[in-house]
Amino acid sequence: MSRDAILITEGLEKQFGGVVAARDISVAMYPGETLAVIGANGAGKTTFVNMVTGYLKPSAGTIRFRGRDITGMSPRDTARSGIRRSFQISQIFPQLTTLENVIIADIAAAESGGALSAPALTGERMDAARAILARFALDGFADSIVGTLPQGVKKQLDIAMAAVGDPAVILLDEPTSGVSVDEKIGMMETALAPLKDGETTLLFIEHDMDIVRRFAARTVAFYEGTILADGPTGEVLQNDKVRQYVIGGAHA
Ligand SMILES: Nc1ncnc2c1ncn2[C@@H]1O[C@H](COP(=O)(O)OP(=O)(O)OP(=O)(O)O)[C@@H](O)[C@H]1O
């Protein structure tokens, strides 16, 4: 790709005691592209996302975002600089409404951020939160208590919350986990559509190869903490080693 990469990892490594969870992870991500990360359980996918988003400090290697070295930056500063994420287990507040959850995400993402005080709940912020819900086709659920919603809608909300503030890079950790096979494609279509029309770089970890084929132009395959293949999705999924070590072990 001729354009400059927006996020580059070089030689990332993470050790937990004697366990090497990630080794020599070098990936360049480009503005506007959608990548899937695949790999069997324990392959190092979440460890990679945790390092990129500041939740884990790499044992070695560097992370550069927009040309700047952000290795070891805190999760909070990483998020504010424009790299946001979702988690395998939703970080939403089930007892609050959809609108309230988006407002909290907006406050957390704000530059000056943090203060959950009355002045934070401005009309402007309410309008922005409503606009996000509309953009992600969640406006019909604005006043619903999140805990009562179907899993597919909760995961859609997760993605909408990661997109608050228009970050440059969004990393989604298993956005379809727990969503029924029938709902998955529709959920992903609805949730990703608003992100496809801009410069947002989207990376998602996924075990379902149908979802990978359908939504990711490029795929990075992890195996035992290393990158086994990185390229156009069709090619990676046909790669002999990927078929043997990754897809064979995936619960697709
Ligand atoms: N905090 C930790 N302490 C010790 N070992 C860890 C820790 N986090 C991850 N690991 C180990 O690192 C390896 C990679 O784990 P990771 O969670 O990144 O895998 P994954 O590919 O995301 O798996 P899954 O598909 O099950 O989510 C595993 O062997 C795991 O047990």
The ligand as an ORCA input file, in Angstrom:
! r2SCAN-3c Opt
* xyz 0 1
  N      -2.097    -11.762     32.353
  C      -1.555    -12.924     31.929
  N      -0.757    -13.644     32.725
  C      -0.205    -14.813     32.328
  N      -0.389    -15.331     31.099
  C      -1.187    -14.669     30.258
  C      -1.819    -13.427     30.618
  N      -2.562    -12.980     29.561
  C      -2.393    -13.911     28.602
  N      -1.582    -14.910     28.997
  C      -1.166    -16.074     28.195
  O      -0.684    -15.589     26.954
  C      -1.091    -16.418     25.890
  C      -1.870    -15.596     24.870
  O      -3.137    -15.228     25.444
  P      -4.196    -14.291     24.697
  O      -5.285    -14.017     25.654
  O      -3.489    -13.165     24.075
  O      -4.702    -15.280     23.556
  P      -5.906    -15.080     22.520
  O      -5.349    -15.425     21.184
  O      -6.515    -13.751     22.670
  O      -6.908    -16.217     22.984
  P      -8.554    -16.286     23.008
  O      -8.989    -16.548     21.608
  O      -8.811    -17.451     23.914
  O      -9.041    -14.972     23.566
  C      -1.859    -17.573     26.510
  O      -0.965    -18.633     26.714
  C      -2.327    -16.982     27.822
  O      -2.515    -17.992     28.777
*
